[in-house]
Amino acid sequence: ILNVLAKVDRLKVASRTSSFQFRNKDVGTPLIAKELGVRHVLEGSVRKAGDTVRITAQLIDTDTDAHLWSQTFDRPLTTKTIFAVQDEIANSVLKELNVMLKGKAPAEPVSVAPPTEDKNAYELFLRAHQLFINRGLGLREAVLLLEQAVKIDPNFARAWAELAAAASVALGWDVNDRDYRDLALRAADRALALDPNQARAYAAQGDVADELTFPPNFELAREKLDRALSIDPRDVVALAWRGQIPLHTGDISQAIRLFQKCLDADPGYLVCQFLLARAELSQGNKTRALEDFASVIRRGFSGAEPSFLRTLLEKGDTVGASAIAFAVAHDPIVADALIVALSEKSQETRSQALMRLGARVTTGVVLKGYLMLQTATMQPISDYKLIVQTSVDWIWIPDYAEYRKTADFKKLVTALGLPAYWRKHGWGDFCKPLGQTDFECH
């Protein structure tokens, strides 16, 4: 229903991600409307009994609390009838909103072609989509569910595109039990062979070029993500990943503008608020960054993000820091050792303790990458590829202000191909050119 309504340019339609955070919560339609930035709320229920489904729907004007329209639909439980009744409900809503649309509702009924004819494949897709949105270790299950969906329906282009997207971010959340880069690229190619207008597939190709390629191909990432957004400007996944490019390359001001644009399109997309918090941290706005990060954690987003650890400890929040350390380490002993090491006042003592811990850590790419950066002022970075896989944007947060002044940092960003990118697209917030061939960072 949301996909049908979103086809109407004059309507602002909150996404499924934003809307479904209120599912099964008795908070009242005025609050829902305020949180989503909308005036009308479409609510209802779906009940299955044998081979029949009953769908109830009602449209509410939250300014007046008036029920503008309501109806009950009893239909046979088949994929064809389910998608048909969704179109019917959406067009009934458009008819009621026609006054607000100033008589410019579409003359012909609006319809979206079913993405699959198999309801089991579609149900697997929906379950996987929520796991993909939530990130974390649930990405492994998301990939498996999507593989089941495309096995049931090999022509399910949207599921192939979602599979590419889920696989492209898996490694960054410590899901590394297989070659997810290869899987992402194969799934994206399959999606685009079935449907050249699958925006999510282009977005996944862009994310692979940015985060799973060494050195990162930022130019290709821009090209693919811009292509995705030209097809679907409302694809918040593509908007988030497009914002990651300036976040990774040190143009934090531009990154923040893109993440805010993403949140304007979908206030409930926690990935964008999470990335915005990381960008705010890079700007040195620690209080605002922690507020936004805490907000996404309270709403169920994965807390496996070590870049906030030292800031939390500076604020005296050892409980919050310990929770994040455990989410990153997956081991209470390692998590405790990490907090103890980070709590050392002297940078030299802290780095030595973290180096000892790094020698003990054998699994978890996120933690290994974090420890490598935390000790970079005492021992040179030895694995640039690991820094790309974990998160390049960590190098811009306040923790690494001293490291950015070192020769080793210049070697790192040169290996990442950043100077050539900066000379073409601008130098961002931390580095500047020195003549035609050299540069410095602060």
C-alpha positions as CSV (number, residue, x, y, z in Angstrom):
1,I,0.0,0.0,0.0
2,L,2.8,2.4,0.9
3,N,4.5,1.6,-2.4
4,V,1.4,2.5,-4.4
5,L,0.8,5.8,-2.4
6,A,4.4,6.8,-2.8
7,K,3.9,6.9,-6.6
8,V,1.8,10.0,-6.2
9,D,4.2,13.0,-6.3
10,R,1.9,15.3,-4.3
11,L,1.8,13.0,-1.3
12,K,4.5,12.7,1.4
13,V,4.3,9.1,2.5
14,A,6.2,7.9,5.5
15,S,8.2,4.7,4.8
16,R,7.4,1.2,6.1
17,T,10.5,1.5,8.3
18,S,9.2,4.7,10.0
19,S,5.6,3.6,10.1
20,F,6.2,0.1,11.5
21,Q,8.0,1.4,14.6
22,F,4.5,2.1,15.9
23,R,3.1,-1.4,15.2
24,N,1.4,-2.9,18.3
25,K,2.0,0.3,20.3
26,D,-1.0,2.1,21.8
27,V,0.3,5.7,21.4
28,G,-2.5,7.4,19.6
29,T,-2.7,8.7,16.0
30,P,-1.9,12.4,16.9
31,L,1.5,11.3,18.3
32,I,2.2,9.0,15.3
33,A,1.3,11.8,12.9
34,K,3.7,14.2,14.8
35,E,6.5,11.8,14.8
36,L,6.1,10.9,11.1
37,G,5.5,14.5,10.0
38,V,2.1,13.7,8.4
39,R,-1.5,14.8,8.7
40,H,-3.3,11.6,7.9
41,V,-2.8,8.1,9.2
42,L,-3.9,4.9,7.5
43,E,-4.2,2.1,10.0
44,G,-5.8,-1.3,10.0
45,S,-5.3,-5.0,10.6
46,V,-4.8,-8.3,8.7
47,R,-6.3,-11.6,9.9
48,K,-5.8,-14.9,8.2
49,A,-8.3,-17.8,8.6
50,G,-7.7,-20.9,6.5
51,D,-7.6,-19.8,2.9
52,T,-9.2,-16.4,3.5
53,V,-7.8,-13.1,4.6
54,R,-9.7,-10.2,6.2
55,I,-8.2,-6.7,5.9
56,T,-9.6,-3.7,7.7
57,A,-8.5,-0.2,6.9
58,Q,-9.4,3.3,8.0
59,L,-8.1,6.7,7.1
60,I,-7.9,9.3,10.0
61,D,-7.4,13.0,9.8
62,T,-5.3,13.6,12.9
63,D,-6.1,17.3,13.0
64,T,-9.7,16.6,13.6
65,D,-9.5,12.9,14.7
66,A,-12.2,12.3,12.0
67,H,-12.4,8.9,10.3
68,L,-12.5,9.9,6.6
69,W,-13.0,6.4,5.3
70,S,-13.1,2.8,6.5
71,Q,-13.7,-0.5,4.9
72,T,-13.3,-4.3,5.4
73,F,-12.1,-6.6,2.7
74,D,-12.5,-10.4,2.7
75,R,-10.4,-12.1,0.0
76,P,-9.0,-15.5,-0.9
77,L,-5.5,-15.8,0.3
78,T,-3.5,-15.7,-2.9
79,T,-0.7,-13.5,-4.0
80,K,-2.7,-12.1,-6.9
81,T,-5.7,-11.1,-4.7
82,I,-3.5,-9.7,-1.9
83,F,-1.8,-7.3,-4.2
84,A,-5.1,-6.4,-5.9
85,V,-6.7,-5.5,-2.7
86,Q,-3.7,-3.4,-1.7
87,D,-4.1,-1.4,-4.9
88,E,-7.8,-1.1,-4.1
89,I,-7.2,0.3,-0.6
90,A,-4.5,2.7,-1.8
91,N,-6.8,4.1,-4.5
92,S,-9.7,4.5,-2.0
93,V,-7.3,6.6,0.1
94,L,-6.3,8.7,-2.9
95,K,-10.0,9.3,-3.6
96,E,-10.6,10.6,-0.1
97,L,-7.5,12.8,-0.2
98,N,-8.4,14.2,-3.6
99,V,-9.6,17.5,-2.0
100,M,-6.3,18.1,-0.3
101,L,-4.6,17.2,-3.6
102,K,-6.6,20.0,-5.2
103,G,-8.3,17.6,-7.5
104,K,-5.0,16.4,-8.9
105,A,-5.2,12.8,-7.8
106,P,-4.2,10.4,-10.6
107,A,-7.1,10.1,-13.1
108,E,-6.4,6.4,-13.6
109,P,-6.1,4.0,-10.7
110,V,-2.5,3.8,-9.4
111,S,-1.0,0.3,-9.3
112,V,2.3,-1.3,-8.5
113,A,3.1,-4.7,-10.2
114,P,3.6,-7.5,-7.6
115,P,7.3,-8.1,-7.2
116,T,6.6,-11.9,-7.0
117,E,3.8,-14.2,-7.6
118,D,4.8,-16.4,-4.7
119,K,3.4,-15.3,-1.3
120,N,6.0,-17.5,0.6
121,A,8.9,-15.8,-1.2
122,Y,7.3,-12.4,-0.4
123,E,6.9,-13.2,3.3
124,L,10.6,-14.3,3.4
125,F,11.6,-11.0,1.7
126,L,9.6,-8.9,4.3
127,R,11.2,-10.8,7.3
128,A,14.7,-10.3,5.8
129,H,14.1,-6.6,5.0
130,Q,13.4,-5.9,8.7
131,L,16.6,-7.7,9.7
132,F,18.6,-5.7,7.1
133,I,17.2,-2.4,8.4
134,N,18.1,-3.3,12.0
135,R,21.7,-4.3,11.0
136,G,23.9,-6.2,13.5
137,L,24.3,-10.0,13.5
138,G,20.8,-10.4,12.2
139,L,22.3,-9.7,8.8
140,R,23.4,-13.4,8.5
141,E,19.8,-14.5,8.9
142,A,18.6,-11.8,6.5
143,V,20.9,-13.2,3.8
144,L,19.8,-16.7,4.4
145,L,16.1,-15.7,4.2
146,L,16.7,-13.8,0.9
147,E,18.5,-16.8,-0.5
148,Q,15.5,-18.9,0.3
149,A,13.2,-16.3,-1.4
150,V,15.1,-16.3,-4.7
151,K,15.4,-20.0,-4.6
152,I,11.6,-20.2,-4.5
153,D,11.2,-17.5,-7.1
154,P,14.4,-17.0,-9.2
155,N,12.8,-14.1,-11.0
156,F,12.2,-12.1,-7.8
157,A,14.3,-9.1,-8.8
158,R,13.6,-7.1,-5.7
159,A,14.7,-9.9,-3.5
160,W,17.9,-10.3,-5.5
161,A,18.6,-6.5,-5.0
162,E,17.9,-6.7,-1.3
163,L,20.2,-9.8,-1.0
164,A,22.9,-7.7,-2.7
165,A,22.3,-4.8,-0.2
166,A,22.3,-7.1,2.9
167,A,25.5,-8.9,1.8
168,S,27.3,-5.6,1.1
169,V,27.0,-4.4,4.7
170,A,27.5,-7.8,6.5
171,L,31.2,-7.6,7.0
172,G,31.0,-4.2,8.6
173,W,28.8,-5.7,11.3
174,D,31.2,-8.7,12.0
175,V,29.2,-11.1,9.8
176,N,32.1,-12.7,8.0
177,D,31.4,-16.4,7.7
178,R,31.6,-16.3,3.9
179,D,32.5,-14.2,0.9
180,Y,29.8,-11.5,1.2
181,R,31.5,-9.2,-1.4
182,D,31.2,-11.8,-4.1
183,L,27.6,-12.6,-3.1
184,A,26.7,-9.0,-3.2
185,L,28.0,-8.4,-6.7
186,R,26.5,-11.6,-8.0
187,A,23.1,-10.8,-6.5
188,A,23.2,-7.2,-7.9
189,D,24.1,-8.5,-11.4
190,R,21.2,-10.9,-11.2
191,A,18.7,-8.2,-10.0
192,L,19.7,-5.9,-12.8
193,A,19.6,-8.6,-15.5
194,L,15.9,-9.2,-14.4
195,D,15.1,-5.5,-14.0
196,P,17.5,-2.7,-15.1
197,N,15.6,-0.3,-12.9
198,Q,16.3,-1.9,-9.6
199,A,17.7,1.1,-7.7
200,R,18.7,-1.0,-4.7
201,A,21.0,-3.2,-6.8
202,Y,22.9,-0.1,-8.1
203,A,23.1,1.1,-4.5
204,A,24.6,-2.2,-3.4
205,Q,27.2,-2.0,-6.2
206,G,28.1,1.5,-5.0
207,D,28.4,0.3,-1.4
208,V,30.7,-2.6,-2.4
209,A,32.9,-0.1,-4.3
210,D,33.1,2.1,-1.2
211,E,33.4,-0.3,1.6
212,L,34.4,-3.8,0.3
213,T,37.0,-2.8,-2.3
214,F,40.7,-2.0,-1.7
215,P,41.6,0.7,-2.4
216,P,38.1,2.1,-2.3
217,N,36.7,3.1,-5.7
218,F,35.0,6.3,-4.5
219,E,34.4,7.4,-8.1
220,L,32.5,4.2,-9.0
221,A,30.6,4.3,-5.7
222,R,29.4,7.9,-6.5
223,E,28.4,6.8,-10.0
224,K,26.4,3.8,-8.9
225,L,24.7,5.5,-6.0
226,D,23.8,8.5,-8.1
227,R,22.3,6.1,-10.7
228,A,20.3,4.5,-7.9
229,L,18.9,7.9,-6.8
230,S,18.1,8.9,-10.3
231,I,15.8,5.9,-10.5
232,D,14.4,6.2,-7.0
233,P,15.1,9.6,-5.3
234,R,13.3,8.3,-2.2
235,D,15.5,5.2,-1.6
236,V,16.8,6.0,1.8
237,V,19.3,3.1,1.7
238,A,20.9,4.8,-1.3
239,L,20.7,8.2,0.3
240,A,22.5,6.8,3.4
241,W,25.2,5.2,1.4
242,R,25.7,8.3,-0.8
243,G,26.2,10.2,2.5
244,Q,28.9,7.7,3.5
245,I,31.2,8.7,0.7
246,P,31.9,12.2,2.1
247,L,31.9,10.7,5.6
248,H,34.7,8.4,4.5
249,T,36.6,11.0,2.6
250,G,36.5,13.6,5.3
251,D,34.0,16.1,3.9
252,I,31.9,15.9,7.1
253,S,29.8,19.0,6.4
254,Q,28.5,17.5,3.1
255,A,27.9,14.1,4.8
256,I,25.7,15.8,7.5
257,R,23.7,17.5,4.8
258,L,23.1,14.2,3.0
259,F,22.1,12.4,6.2
260,Q,19.7,15.1,7.1
261,K,18.2,14.9,3.6
262,C,17.9,11.1,4.2
263,L,16.1,11.8,7.5
264,D,13.8,14.4,5.8
265,A,12.7,11.6,3.5
266,D,12.3,9.1,6.3
267,P,12.6,10.3,9.9
268,G,12.4,6.7,11.2
269,Y,15.4,5.3,9.2
270,L,17.7,4.6,12.1
271,V,20.7,3.9,9.8
272,C,20.7,7.6,8.7
273,Q,20.5,8.9,12.3
274,F,23.3,6.5,13.3
275,L,25.5,7.8,10.5
276,L,24.5,11.3,11.4
277,A,25.7,10.7,14.9
278,R,29.1,9.4,13.6
279,A,29.4,12.5,11.4
280,E,28.6,14.8,14.4
281,L,31.3,13.0,16.4
282,S,33.8,13.7,13.6
283,Q,32.9,17.4,13.8
284,G,33.6,17.3,17.5
285,N,30.0,17.8,18.5
286,K,30.2,15.0,21.1
287,T,27.1,15.9,23.1
288,R,24.8,16.0,20.1
289,A,26.5,12.8,18.6
290,L,25.9,10.9,21.9
291,E,22.2,12.0,22.0
292,D,21.6,10.8,18.4
293,F,23.5,7.6,19.0
294,A,21.6,6.9,22.2
295,S,18.3,7.5,20.4
296,V,18.9,4.8,17.8
297,I,20.1,2.3,20.5
298,R,16.9,2.9,22.5
299,R,14.9,2.2,19.3
300,G,16.5,-1.2,18.7
301,F,19.4,-0.4,16.4
302,S,22.6,-2.5,16.9
303,G,25.0,-1.0,19.5
304,A,28.1,-2.6,18.0
305,E,29.9,0.8,17.3
306,P,33.2,1.3,19.2
307,S,33.9,4.8,17.9
308,F,31.8,6.2,20.8
309,L,33.6,4.3,23.5
310,R,36.2,6.9,24.6
311,T,33.6,9.7,24.4
312,L,31.3,7.8,26.7
313,L,34.1,7.2,29.1
314,E,35.0,10.9,29.1
315,K,31.4,11.6,30.0
316,G,31.6,9.1,32.9
317,D,29.1,6.7,31.3
318,T,30.9,3.4,32.0
319,V,27.6,1.4,31.8
320,G,26.9,2.6,28.3
321,A,30.6,2.1,27.3
322,S,30.5,-1.4,28.7
323,A,27.4,-2.3,26.8
324,I,29.0,-1.2,23.5
325,A,32.2,-3.0,24.3
326,F,30.3,-6.3,24.8
327,A,28.3,-5.7,21.6
328,V,31.6,-5.3,19.7
329,A,33.7,-8.0,21.5
330,H,30.9,-10.7,22.0
331,D,33.0,-11.8,25.0
332,P,32.6,-10.3,28.5
333,I,36.3,-10.9,29.4
334,V,37.6,-9.1,26.3
335,A,34.9,-6.3,26.8
336,D,36.1,-5.7,30.3
337,A,39.7,-5.6,29.3
338,L,38.8,-3.1,26.6
339,I,37.1,-0.8,29.0
340,V,40.0,-1.0,31.5
341,A,42.5,-0.2,28.8
342,L,40.5,2.7,27.4
343,S,40.2,4.1,31.0
344,E,43.9,4.7,31.3
345,K,44.6,8.4,31.6
346,S,48.0,8.4,29.9
347,Q,47.9,7.9,26.1
348,E,51.1,5.9,26.3
349,T,49.8,3.6,29.0
350,R,46.4,3.3,27.2
351,S,48.1,2.4,23.9
352,Q,50.3,-0.2,25.5
353,A,47.3,-1.9,27.2
354,L,45.4,-1.8,23.9
355,M,48.3,-3.3,22.0
356,R,48.4,-6.2,24.6
357,L,44.7,-6.7,24.1
358,G,45.1,-6.6,20.3
359,A,47.6,-9.4,20.5
360,R,44.9,-11.5,22.2
361,V,42.1,-10.8,19.9
362,T,41.9,-13.2,17.0
363,T,38.3,-12.8,15.8
364,G,36.0,-9.9,15.0
365,V,37.1,-7.5,12.2
366,V,35.4,-4.5,13.8
367,L,37.3,-4.8,17.1
368,K,40.6,-5.6,15.4
369,G,40.3,-2.5,13.2
370,Y,39.4,-0.4,16.2
371,L,42.4,-1.6,18.2
372,M,44.7,-1.0,15.2
373,L,43.6,2.6,15.0
374,Q,43.7,3.2,18.7
375,T,47.3,2.2,18.8
376,A,48.4,3.8,15.5
377,T,50.5,6.5,17.2
378,M,52.8,3.8,18.7
379,Q,52.8,1.2,16.0
380,P,52.1,1.8,12.2
381,I,48.9,0.6,10.7
382,S,49.7,-2.8,9.2
383,D,46.4,-3.7,7.4
384,Y,44.9,-0.9,5.4
385,K,42.3,-3.3,3.9
386,L,41.0,-4.0,7.4
387,I,40.5,-0.2,8.0
388,V,38.4,-0.1,4.8
389,Q,36.3,-3.1,5.9
390,T,35.6,-1.8,9.4
391,S,34.9,1.9,8.7
392,V,37.2,4.5,7.1
393,D,35.4,7.4,8.7
394,W,36.7,6.5,12.1
395,I,40.0,8.2,11.1
396,W,38.2,11.6,11.3
397,I,36.9,11.4,14.9
398,P,38.6,13.3,17.7
399,D,40.3,10.1,19.1
400,Y,42.7,10.3,16.1
401,A,43.5,14.0,16.0
402,E,47.2,13.3,16.9
403,Y,47.5,10.4,14.5
404,R,46.3,12.7,11.7
405,K,49.5,14.7,12.1
406,T,51.8,11.7,11.5
407,A,53.6,10.4,8.4
408,D,51.9,7.1,8.9
409,F,48.5,8.8,8.5
410,K,49.7,10.3,5.2
411,K,50.7,6.8,4.1
412,L,47.2,5.5,5.1
413,V,45.2,8.1,3.2
414,T,47.5,7.8,0.2
415,A,47.0,4.1,0.1
416,L,43.2,4.7,0.2
417,G,43.5,6.9,-2.8
418,L,42.2,10.0,-1.0
419,P,44.6,12.7,-2.3
420,A,43.6,12.1,-5.9
421,Y,40.0,12.1,-4.9
422,W,40.4,15.4,-2.9
423,R,42.1,17.1,-5.8
424,K,39.1,16.4,-8.0
425,H,36.2,16.9,-5.5
426,G,37.5,19.1,-2.8
427,W,39.7,18.7,0.3
428,G,37.0,18.4,3.0
429,D,37.3,19.5,6.6
430,F,40.7,18.0,7.7
431,C,43.3,18.2,4.9
432,K,44.6,20.8,2.5
433,P,47.1,20.7,-0.5
434,L,50.7,21.8,-0.3
435,G,51.6,22.6,-3.8
436,Q,50.8,20.1,-6.6
437,T,52.0,16.9,-5.0
438,D,51.9,17.2,-1.2
439,F,49.2,17.7,1.4
440,E,48.8,18.0,5.2
441,C,46.0,17.1,7.6
442,H,45.1,18.4,11.0
